[in-house]
Amino acid sequence: MPAAALRGFRDYLPPDAGARSELRRRMRAAARRAGYSELETPSVESFELYQTKSGEGIAAQTWLFHDKGDRPVALVPETTPSLARVFVERAKAEPLPVKWFTVSKIWRYEEPQSGRLREFLQFNLDLLGVAGIEAEADLLATAALLLDEVGADGLYAFRINDRAIAEGIGRMFGATESPRFFRAVDRYRDLPPAEFEGELAAVGVAPEAARELKELFASIGAGVPPAGLDAVFERLVARGLDAAGQAGVARLRALLALLDRAGLGDRAVFDPTVVRGLAYYTSTVFEAYAKVDPGRAIFGGGRYDHLIELFEGPPTPASGLAIGEERLEILLRGAGRWPDGEPPLDTYVVVVTPALTPDAIALVQELRRTGLSADCDLLARSMSRQLKEAARRRARRALILGLKEAGPGSVVERDLGSGAQREIPRSEAARSA
């Protein structure tokens, strides 16, 4: 029996592979329209790169091995460290702001689940050199453009928070360890209530405060739209949100106002449970989520102002986000918006007899050189089976060689949609398309 794909890995056959390629084509085009340039980095990096950013804990999910020089290297578990490495190498020569996008395969050794395999493709947008929330506004507006271009318009919204607000809420309710408090809040929608309370208790949140915090989160539901922000923020301030938390509120208000000016006000909500688990985020954090399943994030990101300095680069403000292709596929398939796959052929050349196959091959090459997509039969099949193949390939037309009714130097062109056909000079086969 042939070996199957490894657990957590997946084969993509036609037409799905073509559909995924079409998704990337549209996303690349949208990113370029927004002024982002493509960056490509290696699939294998020094493991030290990830230790610099994330510490020893990254080893649990990294495909780590030693090369022939006994150096620890890893299959790339995320692209941001590679981007930081490249930027540091070019920092003195690279004009700001830098707007890059990457389309990369990612490997993480974790339990496979719906929307997350051990090997998956990720589309990243990063903007470096802009300290204000204009960076986040541009990233989210560009992400909206990407999602709309692939057919997800109307299916998603953005949840936005600020780490300063989250830290302020933690202090307000008695949390003594911010990173662990963040991890608990980040899993709020996934944990059973008792387990969530246990996580809060472990960081110093008393039972009564934990119940109040849960009530706060429950009252917010899937997020607070801009029209309802005043009441929520006033409640937080009245409860004791400190000055740092209130500064986060001011940033959030400014960002939501920019998104509203950009025509995205109806797609953005405030959600204090969005904190993102990674420790390097410094203020604004955000996710896109599926409206039909608020618990499913389509992408995540935020501001990481100190990461470049970790790699010995100059102080550089930065923001970014990562879109997982698998989760995007689930969203689009669920809405019946998954692309058809490979684009249809323009022309399928059909022969009455296999003796004319060399002529068909020559005509196909002529058509391809003019920019048309064209193919022909290579298996000496009957004319009826060739026409069935043309239909299966969704060809717009067939050019039929060898029909008795066609004059010398002519071919019969058949519209495969209407069935109408006509005789045309072979020399005009490309021009008539």
C-alpha positions as CSV (number, residue, x, y, z in Angstrom):
1,M,0.0,0.0,0.0
2,P,1.5,3.5,-0.9
3,A,2.6,5.6,2.0
4,A,0.0,8.3,3.0
5,A,0.8,11.9,3.8
6,L,2.1,12.4,7.3
7,R,-0.4,13.4,10.0
8,G,-0.9,17.1,10.0
9,F,0.1,17.4,6.3
10,R,-2.2,17.5,3.3
11,D,-2.1,16.9,-0.4
12,Y,-3.8,19.5,-2.6
13,L,-5.1,18.0,-5.9
14,P,-6.7,19.8,-8.8
15,P,-8.9,21.7,-8.8
16,D,-8.2,22.7,-5.1
17,A,-4.6,23.4,-5.7
18,G,-5.6,25.8,-8.5
19,A,-8.2,27.4,-6.3
20,R,-5.6,28.0,-3.6
21,S,-3.2,29.5,-6.2
22,E,-6.0,31.8,-7.4
23,L,-6.6,32.9,-3.8
24,R,-2.9,33.9,-3.5
25,R,-2.9,35.6,-6.9
26,R,-5.8,37.8,-5.8
27,M,-4.3,38.6,-2.4
28,R,-0.9,39.4,-3.9
29,A,-2.6,41.8,-6.3
30,A,-4.6,43.5,-3.5
31,A,-1.5,43.9,-1.4
32,R,0.4,45.5,-4.2
33,R,-2.5,47.9,-4.9
34,A,-2.1,49.0,-1.2
35,G,1.6,49.7,-1.7
36,Y,3.1,46.5,-0.2
37,S,6.1,44.8,-1.8
38,E,6.7,41.1,-1.7
39,L,9.5,39.7,0.5
40,E,10.6,36.0,0.2
41,T,12.7,34.4,3.0
42,P,14.1,30.9,3.5
43,S,12.1,27.9,4.8
44,V,14.9,27.0,7.2
45,E,16.5,29.4,9.7
46,S,18.9,29.2,12.6
47,F,17.0,28.1,15.7
48,E,18.7,31.0,17.5
49,L,16.4,33.4,15.5
50,Y,13.4,32.1,17.3
51,Q,15.1,31.9,20.7
52,T,15.9,35.6,20.4
53,K,12.2,36.4,19.9
54,S,10.3,33.8,21.8
55,G,12.7,32.1,24.2
56,E,13.1,28.4,24.9
57,G,9.3,27.8,24.9
58,I,9.3,28.0,21.1
59,A,11.0,24.6,20.9
60,A,7.7,22.8,21.8
61,Q,6.2,23.7,18.5
62,T,9.2,24.0,16.2
63,W,10.5,21.3,13.8
64,L,14.0,21.5,15.2
65,F,17.0,19.5,14.0
66,H,20.7,19.8,13.6
67,D,22.3,20.2,10.2
68,K,25.5,18.4,9.0
69,G,27.6,21.1,10.8
70,D,25.7,20.2,14.0
71,R,24.1,23.6,14.1
72,P,20.5,23.8,15.5
73,V,18.2,24.9,12.7
74,A,14.4,24.9,12.3
75,L,11.7,24.8,9.7
76,V,10.2,28.3,9.9
77,P,7.3,28.4,12.5
78,E,6.6,32.1,11.7
79,T,7.9,34.7,9.3
80,T,8.2,37.8,11.6
81,P,11.7,36.9,12.9
82,S,13.0,36.4,9.3
83,L,11.5,39.7,8.3
84,A,13.2,41.4,11.3
85,R,16.5,39.8,10.4
86,V,16.2,41.1,6.8
87,F,15.2,44.5,7.9
88,V,18.2,44.8,10.4
89,E,20.5,43.9,7.6
90,R,19.1,46.7,5.4
91,A,18.0,49.2,8.0
92,K,20.5,51.9,7.1
93,A,19.6,51.8,3.4
94,E,15.8,51.0,3.6
95,P,13.6,54.2,3.4
96,L,10.7,54.3,5.8
97,P,8.0,53.3,6.0
98,V,8.6,49.7,4.9
99,K,5.5,47.9,3.7
100,W,6.2,44.2,3.0
101,F,4.1,41.1,2.4
102,T,5.2,37.5,2.5
103,V,3.5,34.3,1.3
104,S,5.2,31.4,3.2
105,K,4.8,27.8,4.2
106,I,4.9,27.5,8.0
107,W,5.6,24.4,10.1
108,R,4.5,23.9,13.7
109,Y,4.6,20.7,15.6
110,E,1.3,20.9,17.3
111,E,-1.9,18.9,17.5
112,P,-3.7,19.1,14.1
113,Q,-7.2,20.6,14.2
114,S,-9.7,22.1,12.0
115,G,-8.1,25.1,10.3
116,R,-4.6,24.3,11.6
117,L,-2.3,21.7,10.2
118,R,1.4,21.1,11.0
119,E,2.3,22.5,7.6
120,F,0.2,25.5,6.4
121,L,0.5,28.6,4.2
122,Q,0.4,32.0,5.7
123,F,0.0,35.5,4.1
124,N,1.7,38.2,6.2
125,L,1.4,42.0,6.0
126,D,4.0,44.1,7.9
127,L,4.4,47.8,8.2
128,L,7.6,49.2,9.8
129,G,8.5,52.8,10.6
130,V,5.1,54.3,11.6
131,A,4.7,54.9,15.3
132,G,1.0,56.1,15.2
133,I,-2.2,54.1,14.8
134,E,-2.1,55.1,11.1
135,A,-0.1,51.9,10.6
136,E,-2.8,49.7,12.1
137,A,-5.5,51.5,10.1
138,D,-3.5,50.8,6.9
139,L,-2.9,47.2,7.8
140,L,-6.6,46.5,8.6
141,A,-7.8,48.4,5.5
142,T,-5.4,46.4,3.4
143,A,-6.6,43.1,5.1
144,A,-10.2,44.1,4.3
145,L,-9.2,44.6,0.7
146,L,-7.5,41.2,0.5
147,L,-10.4,39.4,2.1
148,D,-13.0,41.1,-0.1
149,E,-10.9,40.3,-3.2
150,V,-11.0,36.6,-2.4
151,G,-14.8,36.6,-1.9
152,A,-15.1,37.0,1.9
153,D,-16.8,40.4,1.9
154,G,-19.7,40.4,4.4
155,L,-18.4,37.3,6.2
156,Y,-16.0,38.8,8.7
157,A,-15.4,41.6,11.2
158,F,-12.4,42.9,13.2
159,R,-12.0,42.6,16.9
160,I,-9.6,45.2,18.3
161,N,-8.0,45.8,21.7
162,D,-4.9,47.4,23.2
163,R,-2.5,45.5,25.5
164,A,-2.5,48.5,27.8
165,I,-6.2,48.1,28.3
166,A,-5.8,44.4,29.0
167,E,-2.9,45.1,31.4
168,G,-5.0,47.7,33.1
169,I,-8.0,45.3,33.5
170,G,-5.6,42.7,34.9
171,R,-4.3,45.1,37.5
172,M,-7.9,46.3,38.2
173,F,-9.0,42.7,39.0
174,G,-5.9,41.8,41.0
175,A,-3.8,39.8,38.5
176,T,-0.2,39.6,39.6
177,E,1.3,38.0,36.4
178,S,0.4,39.7,33.1
179,P,1.8,37.1,30.7
180,R,-0.2,34.3,32.3
181,F,-3.3,36.5,32.7
182,F,-3.1,37.3,29.0
183,R,-2.9,33.5,28.2
184,A,-6.0,32.9,30.2
185,V,-7.9,35.8,28.6
186,D,-6.8,34.8,25.2
187,R,-8.4,31.4,25.8
188,Y,-11.6,32.8,27.3
189,R,-13.9,31.5,24.6
190,D,-12.3,28.1,24.5
191,L,-12.1,27.2,28.2
192,P,-15.0,25.8,30.3
193,P,-16.0,28.4,32.9
194,A,-14.6,26.5,35.8
195,E,-11.2,26.1,34.1
196,F,-11.1,29.8,33.2
197,E,-11.8,30.7,36.8
198,G,-8.9,28.3,37.8
199,E,-6.6,30.1,35.4
200,L,-7.6,33.5,36.9
201,A,-7.1,32.2,40.5
202,A,-3.6,31.0,39.6
203,V,-2.6,34.7,38.8
204,G,-4.2,36.1,41.9
205,V,-7.7,37.0,40.8
206,A,-10.1,36.4,43.7
207,P,-13.3,34.4,43.1
208,E,-15.5,37.5,43.4
209,A,-13.3,39.5,41.0
210,A,-13.2,36.5,38.6
211,R,-17.0,36.4,38.5
212,E,-17.2,40.1,37.9
213,L,-14.6,39.8,35.1
214,K,-16.5,36.9,33.5
215,E,-19.7,39.0,33.7
216,L,-17.9,41.9,31.9
217,F,-16.7,39.6,29.1
218,A,-20.1,38.0,28.8
219,S,-21.9,41.4,28.5
220,I,-19.6,42.3,25.6
221,G,-20.4,39.1,23.7
222,A,-18.8,39.2,20.2
223,G,-17.6,42.7,20.7
224,V,-18.7,46.3,21.1
225,P,-19.3,48.4,18.0
226,P,-18.1,52.0,18.0
227,A,-21.6,53.3,18.9
228,G,-21.5,51.5,22.2
229,L,-18.0,52.3,23.3
230,D,-18.7,55.2,25.6
231,A,-20.7,53.2,28.0
232,V,-18.1,50.3,28.2
233,F,-15.1,52.6,28.6
234,E,-16.9,54.7,31.2
235,R,-17.7,51.5,33.1
236,L,-14.0,50.5,33.0
237,V,-12.8,53.9,34.2
238,A,-15.3,53.9,37.0
239,R,-14.2,50.5,38.0
240,G,-10.6,51.8,38.3
241,L,-8.9,51.5,34.9
242,D,-5.5,53.3,35.5
243,A,-3.8,56.0,33.4
244,A,-1.9,53.5,31.2
245,G,-5.1,51.7,30.4
246,Q,-6.9,54.9,29.6
247,A,-4.0,55.8,27.2
248,G,-4.9,52.5,25.5
249,V,-8.5,53.6,25.3
250,A,-7.5,56.8,23.6
251,R,-5.4,54.9,21.0
252,L,-8.3,52.6,20.4
253,R,-10.7,55.4,19.9
254,A,-8.4,57.1,17.4
255,L,-7.9,53.8,15.4
256,L,-11.7,53.1,15.2
257,A,-12.2,56.7,14.0
258,L,-9.7,56.2,11.2
259,L,-11.3,52.9,10.2
260,D,-14.7,54.6,10.1
261,R,-13.3,57.3,7.8
262,A,-11.9,54.5,5.6
263,G,-15.4,53.0,5.3
264,L,-14.7,50.1,7.7
265,G,-16.6,51.3,10.8
266,D,-19.2,48.6,10.4
267,R,-16.5,45.9,10.5
268,A,-14.7,46.8,13.7
269,V,-15.6,46.2,17.3
270,F,-13.8,46.5,20.6
271,D,-13.2,43.2,22.4
272,P,-11.2,43.2,25.7
273,T,-10.7,39.4,25.4
274,V,-8.4,39.8,22.3
275,V,-4.9,40.0,23.8
276,R,-2.9,37.6,21.4
277,G,-0.8,35.1,23.2
278,L,2.6,36.3,22.0
279,A,4.6,38.4,24.5
280,Y,6.2,40.7,22.0
281,Y,3.1,42.7,21.2
282,T,3.3,46.2,22.7
283,S,-0.1,47.9,22.3
284,T,-2.7,47.4,19.6
285,V,-3.8,43.8,18.9
286,F,-6.5,42.6,16.6
287,E,-8.2,39.6,14.9
288,A,-10.6,39.0,12.1
289,Y,-13.3,36.6,12.9
290,A,-16.0,34.8,11.0
291,K,-19.5,36.3,11.7
292,V,-21.1,32.9,11.5
293,D,-18.6,31.5,14.1
294,P,-17.3,34.3,16.4
295,G,-14.9,31.8,18.0
296,R,-13.0,31.2,14.8
297,A,-10.2,33.7,14.1
298,I,-9.3,34.2,10.4
299,F,-6.2,36.2,11.2
300,G,-4.4,37.9,14.1
301,G,-1.8,40.6,14.5
302,G,-0.8,43.7,16.4
303,R,2.0,46.2,17.1
304,Y,5.5,44.9,18.0
305,D,7.5,48.1,18.6
306,H,10.6,46.5,20.2
307,L,11.2,43.4,18.1
308,I,13.7,45.0,15.7
309,E,15.8,46.1,18.7
310,L,15.9,42.5,19.9
311,F,17.7,41.7,16.7
312,E,20.2,44.5,17.3
313,G,18.5,46.9,14.9
314,P,17.6,50.5,15.5
315,P,14.4,51.4,17.4
316,T,11.7,50.8,14.8
317,P,7.9,50.9,15.4
318,A,6.2,48.0,13.6
319,S,2.9,46.3,13.1
320,G,1.8,43.2,11.3
321,L,-0.8,40.5,10.8
322,A,-0.9,36.9,9.5
323,I,-3.7,35.3,7.5
324,G,-3.9,31.5,7.6
325,E,-5.0,30.0,4.3
326,E,-6.6,26.9,5.9
327,R,-9.0,29.0,8.0
328,L,-9.8,31.3,5.1
329,E,-10.6,28.1,3.1
330,I,-13.1,27.0,5.8
331,L,-14.8,30.4,5.7
332,L,-15.1,30.6,1.9
333,R,-16.3,27.0,1.5
334,G,-18.9,27.4,4.2
335,A,-20.3,30.4,2.3
336,G,-20.1,28.7,-1.1
337,R,-17.5,31.1,-2.3
338,W,-14.5,28.9,-2.8
339,P,-12.9,29.6,-6.3
340,D,-13.5,27.1,-9.1
341,G,-9.8,26.2,-9.4
342,E,-7.7,26.4,-12.5
343,P,-9.1,29.0,-15.0
344,P,-10.9,27.5,-18.0
345,L,-9.1,26.9,-21.2
346,D,-9.7,29.3,-24.1
347,T,-9.3,26.7,-26.8
348,Y,-9.2,22.9,-27.1
349,V,-8.0,21.7,-30.5
350,V,-9.9,18.6,-31.7
351,V,-8.9,16.2,-34.5
352,V,-11.1,14.0,-36.6
353,T,-8.3,11.4,-36.9
354,P,-5.1,10.7,-34.9
355,A,-3.1,11.3,-38.0
356,L,-3.8,15.0,-37.6
357,T,-2.4,15.1,-34.0
358,P,0.9,16.7,-35.2
359,D,-1.1,19.5,-36.8
360,A,-3.1,19.9,-33.6
361,I,0.1,20.2,-31.5
362,A,1.5,22.8,-33.9
363,L,-1.7,24.9,-33.7
364,V,-1.8,24.7,-29.9
365,Q,1.8,26.1,-29.8
366,E,0.8,28.9,-32.1
367,L,-2.1,29.8,-29.9
368,R,-0.1,29.7,-26.7
369,R,2.5,32.0,-28.2
370,T,-0.2,34.6,-28.8
371,G,-1.1,34.5,-25.1
372,L,-4.1,32.1,-25.3
373,S,-4.5,29.0,-23.1
374,A,-4.8,26.0,-25.4
375,D,-4.5,22.2,-25.3
376,C,-5.3,19.1,-27.4
377,D,-5.7,15.4,-27.1
378,L,-2.5,13.2,-26.8
379,L,-4.3,9.8,-26.3
380,A,-5.7,9.3,-29.8
381,R,-9.3,9.4,-28.5
382,S,-12.4,9.7,-30.6
383,M,-13.7,13.1,-31.6
384,S,-16.7,12.7,-29.3
385,R,-14.4,11.9,-26.3
386,Q,-12.2,14.9,-27.2
387,L,-15.2,17.2,-27.1
388,K,-16.2,15.7,-23.7
389,E,-12.6,16.5,-22.5
390,A,-12.9,20.0,-23.8
391,A,-16.1,20.4,-21.8
392,R,-14.5,19.0,-18.7
393,R,-11.7,21.5,-19.0
394,R,-14.3,24.3,-19.4
395,A,-12.9,25.4,-22.7
396,R,-14.6,28.3,-24.3
397,R,-14.3,26.9,-27.8
398,A,-13.1,24.0,-29.8
399,L,-11.1,24.2,-33.1
400,I,-11.8,21.1,-35.1
401,L,-9.2,19.9,-37.7
402,G,-10.1,17.6,-40.5
403,L,-13.9,18.0,-40.9
404,K,-14.9,17.4,-44.5
405,E,-17.0,20.5,-44.7
406,A,-14.0,22.7,-43.9
407,G,-12.1,24.0,-46.9
408,P,-8.3,23.9,-47.4
409,G,-6.4,25.9,-44.9
410,S,-9.5,26.3,-42.7
411,V,-10.7,24.9,-39.4
412,V,-14.1,24.7,-37.8
413,E,-14.6,26.9,-34.6
414,R,-17.3,25.6,-32.3
415,D,-18.6,27.7,-29.4
416,L,-18.8,25.2,-26.6
417,G,-21.4,27.2,-24.7
418,S,-24.0,27.7,-27.5
419,G,-22.9,25.0,-29.9
420,A,-22.8,27.4,-32.8
421,Q,-19.9,26.8,-35.2
422,R,-18.4,28.4,-38.2
423,E,-15.5,27.9,-40.6
424,I,-12.5,30.3,-40.2
425,P,-9.1,30.4,-41.9
426,R,-6.5,28.7,-39.7
427,S,-4.3,31.8,-39.9
428,E,-7.1,33.7,-38.0
429,A,-7.6,31.1,-35.2
430,A,-5.8,33.3,-32.7
431,R,-7.2,36.6,-33.9
432,S,-10.8,35.3,-33.7
433,A,-10.5,34.3,-30.0
